[in-house]
Amino acid sequence: MNPFTRPLRNDDPALRLVVCHHAGGSGSAYFPLGRRLPPDWDLLLADLPGRGRRHREAPLRDLSAMVERLTEDVLPLTGPPLALFGHSMGAAVVAGTALALERRGAPVAWVGVSGRLAPADCGPVEDLDPGLSDRRLMAGLGRLGGIPARFDEAPEFRRRFLRLVRGDLYALGSARPDPARQRLAAPLTAFGAAGDETAPASRLGGWAAETAGPFRSRVFDGGHFHFFDDGFAALGAALVAEIRRAVPGADGPEGVRRAPAPTTTGGQT
């Protein structure tokens, strides 16, 4: 089964952008991003097992297994300049995937990580412990935002979601970074939000140690899922700007659709 949804498909693209979702999420949540990118890019929204296009597969409860799966999915797609972006859990997955691809000789043009601290800085989040009761875990997730309205009116969907998100949180909580791991060669941008308490913007600089390439950070207004509030307008514009900075060949033709300028707090390093 094809693990990717492709809202912006181009079989001969100037750049291929792979996006990995947050814990409990799926690629479909990022579908509106396709409206914010140049038309000569190829956008691939990944689904890890247990959700979306892979809802019949058993979910993975190990971060290294998630990285391995996404690496195998992406390898056949290398050729055009390749950019990877992930939010929250997806940030951890794409960072590991980019390193795995580089080790296998597949160049990565750019990596974007959002809503998560660097591996060396991550610690447990008390109200997102997978062992919490349903009520307490839902309360913690609700404080992050991103929970659909009237969610509790679909009890079977809610049960499936909680089962999935517990597995994802367990994978994140049990992951231990390898102190001997290599640094990425690719440029890396860390995205954060001023109101995101799970990944404080003041600590995004820890990601600089994960790459030997250029490092930058971008800080937005809002909380953990700030991009849902404006239909990905600000995040899409920032992604395009960061990727074009890192990948000159991704400039695209004149007349490319432009997203509105990002309403960020301007923190770039």
N, C-alpha and C positions, 0 to 999 in steps of 0.2 A: 504494500500500500504506500502511495506517495504521502510522506509525512508533512508536506508543506501545502499551505494555502497561498495562492499567488494572486493577490488583488491587483498587482501591477506587473503584468507578465511581459517580458521581452526576452526573446531567445538569442538575441545578439546584443547584449546590453553594454552600455558604457561602464556600468558597475552593477554588481550583484550584492544586495543587502539582505542578510539573514537575521531575523528577529526571534528571540526566545522569550517566552512569557514568564510571568511571576508565579509564585506558589499558588496552587489551586486554580490557576488560570489556563487559558488555551490561546492558540494563535489568533483565533477569531476576534479576541478583544482588541487586537491591534490593526484590524482591517481598515479603519479610517485613516491610518497613516499613509495608505496608498494614494490618497488625494493630496498629500503634502509633498510628494517627491517628484523629481523630474521624470518625464515619460520615457526617457531612454534608459532608466534604471530597471532592474528586475528585483522585485520585492518578494521574499519568501518568508512566510510566517510559520515557524516550526510548531509542531505539537509533540510533546514528549508523551510516552505511553500512558494510557489511562484516561485520555481526554481528547476532545475534538475529533480529528480524523483517525486517531488511534484509540478511540474510547473502548474498543474491544480488547485491547492489549492490557496485560497486567501492569499496574503502575510500578515504577522503580522507586526504591527507598534508599538509594545510594547515590551520592553526587557524582562519584567517579563513573558509575554506570550511565548516568545521564550524559556526562561529557563524552563517553565512548560512543553512545548512541548518536548524539548529534554530530560528532566527528565523522562517523561512517555515513550519515545522511548527506553531509556537506561535501565530502571528498569528490563525488562524481560531478559536482557543480563547479569545481575550480577551473580556472581558465581566464575569464574576465576578472578585473580587480574585484576582490572579495572584502566586504565589510561585514562585521558582526556587531549586533547590538542586543543587549538583554537588560531587562528591568527586574530588580529585586532578586529572586532566585535565578532568574534568567541571566543576571549579570555574572553570577558565579559560574553558571554553565558555559556562557560564551567565552569567559576569560580562560577557562580550562580547555575549551574546544580550540580556541585560537592557538594556544601553546601546543596542543596535540597536533594540529595541522602543520604548524611550523616544524615540529620535530619530524614530520613525515614528508617534508620538502614541499608542502603546499603553501605558497606565500599568502599572507593576510595583509591587506592594505591598511586596515583601520579597525580598532575595537572600541566600542562604546559601552560603558557600564553605568547603570542608573539605579538609584534607590538602594544601594548596598555599599557597605564599607569593604575595604580591601581584606583579603583573607586573613592577614596577620592581625587585623583590628576587630574582626567579628567576634561577638560573644553572644550568650543566650539572651533572648528577649523574654522577660518574665511572663507577659500576658500573651505570648505566642508559643508557649510550650505545648508540644503535641499531646502531652499527657493531661492537659486541662479538661474539665468537663465541657460538654457541648456549649453550655450557656456562657462560660467564662471565655472559651476560645472564640466564640462568635462575637463577644463583646470586644475582645482584643482586635479581631479582624475589622470590626465595625469602626473602631477608632482610626484605623488606617484609611478607611474609605474604600471605594471600589466594589462594595457589596451591592448587588442589584436591589432596586426598590421592591418591596413586597416579597422579599426572599423567603420569609417564613411561611408564606401561603402555599409553598410547594415543598411539603415535607420530604418526599422521596428525593427530590433534587438536592435539598439541603443535606440529607444524610450522605448522598454520594459525594457532594462537595466536601463535607467535613472529613470523610474517609480519605479523599484524595489529598486535601490540604494537610492533614496529619502526616501522611507519608512524605509529602514534600518538605514539611518542617522538620521531620525526623532526619531526612537526608541532609538538610542544611546543618542541623544541630550536631550531627555525628561526624561531619566532615572535619578533617584535620589537615591543614596545609603542609605540604612536604617542605621542610626547611632547606632542602637541597634543590628545590625546583629552579628551573631556568627562568630568566626574565624574557618577556615577549620582545620580539624585534619590532613589532608593529607600533605605530603611534596609538596612543590610548587617550580617550576623553572620559572623564567621570562626570556624570550628571547628578545633581541633587536638588533638593527643594528646601527652602528656608524653614518650613514648618514640619519637616520629616524627622521625627524623633528617633526612628529606627536607624537612620543613616544621617547623622548630623552633618550639615554642609561644611562645618568647620573641620571635619575629619576626612574629607574626601581626598586630601593630599596624600594619604597613605597609599593610594593606588599608584603614585609615581614610582614606588619601589618595584612595581610589577612589570615595568617595561624599560628596556634600554633605548627605546625610541622617544620621540617627543611626547610630553604629557600636558594636558590641559584639563581644566574643570569648568563647568557651567552650572550656575545655581539659579533656580527658578523660584518664583513665589508659589505658595501653596503647600500642600502636604504630599504624602507618599505617592498618591495617584493623581497628581496635579494635572497631568495631560488629558485626563478624561473630561476635565471641566471645560476645555475649549476645543474639543475635537481634534487634539494633537496639533493644533496650529503652531504653538510656540515650540514644542518639542520637534516637530517636523522641520521647522525653519532652522533650528539649531543643528539637527542632524545633517541637513544639507550643507550648512556652512562648515561644520567640522570635517565632514568627509571631503568636501571640495578643497579645504585647506591641506588635507593630508594626501589627497589623490588628485593630482592635476588633471589626469585624463577623465575625471568624473564631472568636468565642468558642463558637459552637454552642449547642445546646440542653442543658438539664440531663440528666444521665444519660449523657453521652458516655463512651465507653470511655477509661479513663485508663491510660497506660503507667507502669511503675515510674519512680520518681524517678531522674534521671541520676546516675551515680557519677562525677562530674567533680571536678577539682581546684579548681573554683570560680573560675578566673581570668576575670573578666568586666570589660570596660572599655567 
